[in-house]
Amino acid sequence: MPEETPVTRLEEAVAAKEAAERRADAIRKEGAETFAKAVVRALVEDGMKPKEVAAATDVSYETIRRIARAADVERLREPTVTSRRKANED
């Protein structure tokens, strides 16, 4: 076994920190996926509106909208005249 030195202790600490960050990233990703599934279910199966989901979860409306769009959730209402005009300009 190699002799312990300040450098080897630092290297071990760096490796432990990196391993912990990888575990934290995996946990964060799992949590985000679980949250997204719950949001989609609330919108599709439970008939909640994005605004209601945002209020219930204390997450911004925009975040809820992005989750819904990423999951191909149908719009709950038709686009407004202004948004249709903007879409046609592109």
Secondary structure, DSSP 8 states (H G I E B T S, - for coil): -----HHHHHHHHHHHHHHHHHHHHHHHHHHHHHHHHHHHHHHHTS---HHHHHHHHT--HHHHHHHHHHTT---SS---HHHHHHHHH-
